[in-house]
């Protein structure tokens, strides 16, 4: 169940973001506020440019890319060393000409060719691989010439396949087994045949195949789950002619836990070697694949205890399955392992060493180890949160990584680098916001895409030491006539302790007037695995759209969320539900004092999954602050994902009891609507039913909207319906609309 939260928790701001195309057909004269709301829902469709996907040439120094946001979709060739960007041709006109000479057999992908090679030094002739054809293009005249036709079209890997080194095989998990597909002739075979729903190969299918090839492509490491001790619950399909029952595993903190085995499978030999992961005394239930040593002599993996307090990094011999311990770590609170960013070690190719990310001193830093477990040195230090390693330039001795390096803006993510010998950390990017970086193959340049609360990304080319070379793309907003963009406002307030800074973003309607009073909506996430600021600083159409209905919308991170050091995060440890809502309520009260246009008498809150849990919690714990709540697929503290933050239930029964919303049902004062799918295997529907029963016994009204056979994330038709239901409920009970009420 927690695996689904890894996926859908990240959609907290993507959920309910778009309505059908017909929504944009309304005239702005019919209902300006409604029209603007629907345009904001489609904001991503109006943003053109601001994305560069580099395709590197065989020399590893030059690349080409397509600027899809432009009308003609130009294809550019970039030589970073010379600082030259040259227009080669336009994709839009090429598509038409390819259709003519290939008689309609052109692939329909956005980029119809799979490879581009330069045939002359002056780049006037390029060779394109289009399906099974080799096409020569004269970039001066636009002339096309078919050079050859291969005997068979190239075989491409599928989205759920892992390609072997050298590209001969693609491995995937399907029907609980491991399958191999030849990328030479397309033939398939099952590498395992004994997988079952209770003992699937590859781990949970919703996390993708847990498969890693060895360096020469002759073996692969595969995880296998054993779910036989995990209880099951029925999920009933109500939309079939007769009700049908599917049994799914129940992941709850108090229940039995799945165990994971590791196997080394031989591709040609079909040999199966079981890794002796249980050759230790302490129970380490969660298993993470880290990677092979460069020579393939050993494979590294990590195991974490069920309560996330003990961790061990080990190596196994692929021939015998014997395991040796490299090092162990222990926490008094918990290890933070983001579900959307797996535990990882960066294994160096040229040295018998690897990089490890750990918050053992209160901040996530990088540590350099050898394969015997000797700590060679700590590479970073101070109030710096390392996010992830982007690349290592072993020849020149540099480690490139993203980090929250500017504590005045703690949620900005920058590219930094540090020497493998340690020393000063240097921040290489400048602009405010979230920076996403692609290093060149030679590690001498990088492509930097960044955006902040302004949704228009900028893409820059920089040298490895951060020197600006060129702006490759700047996103443009191409919205319909009458569309008005309002820049969101960042703010800083104090937590309930009166000392800790909390950061958030505030959204205003397009016709904002500080002389009016507007009802307020807080977008609630609050989950201890995700920082909401990481999401709202990219693109959040749903959040900005709600404001256009006449609301002021607020989103912020309270204590108990990641990305700001362990002390900030660990506030939730063993006490989920105790400090989060007081922090959010304190933040709103400060905003009310500073911004009289925010109406403290009309406050709503809404969220999905963990945000649904905290939405209900806000109404129960702070009824004088929050008056209306819409909870989508609310999570429950009994879930397996809270183990890291609450400890085991048998060790912390009072903490789990306090964290439950059921015992507080009689404190509900405001209006509450719950939306939940009956087939939700991420936040179980029976959790909601038990809370509704508690409300019934307390005599408290609740509006319940059930979505038959829907899961945790909802399908498109239900997304649209849920968006409109949430909108109506907020407008009805917060009386939004018009130009805001007079003060």
Secondary structure, 3 states (H helix, E strand, C coil): CHHHHHHHHHHCCCCCCCCCHHHHHCCCCCCHHHHHHHHHHCHHHHEECCCCCCEECCCCCEEEEECCCCCCCEEEEEECCCCEEEEEEEHHHHHHHHHHHCCCCCCCCCCCCCEEEECCCCCCEEEEEECCEEEEEECCCCCEEEEEECCCCCCCCCCCCEECCCCCEEEEEECCEEEEEECCCCCEEECCCCCECCECECCCHHHCCCEEECCCCCEEEEEEEECCCCCEEEEEECCCCCCEEEEEECCECCCCCCEEEEEEEECCCCCEEEECCCCCCCCCCEEEEEEECCCCCEEEEEEECCCCCEEEEEEEECCCCCEEEEEEEECCCCCCCCCCCCCCEEECCCCCEEEEEECCCCCCEEEEEECCCCEEEECCCCCCEEEEEEEEECCCCEEEEEEECCHHHCCCEEEEEEECCCCCCEECCCCCCEEEEEECCCCCEEEEEEECCCCCCEEEEEECCCCEEEEEEECEECCCCCCCCCCCEEEEEECCCCCCEEEEEEECCCCCCCCEEEEEEEECCCCCCCCHHHHHCCCCHHHHHHHCCCEEEEEECCCCCCCCCHHHHHHHCCCCCCCHHHHHHHHHHHHHHHCCCEEEEEEEEEEECHHHHHHHHHHHHCCCCCCEEEEECCCCCCEHHHHHHHCCCCCCHHHHHHHCCHHHHHHCCCEEEEEEECCCCCCCHHHHHHHHHHHHHHCCCCEEEEECCCCCCCCHHHHHHHHHHHHHHHHHHHCCCCCCEEC
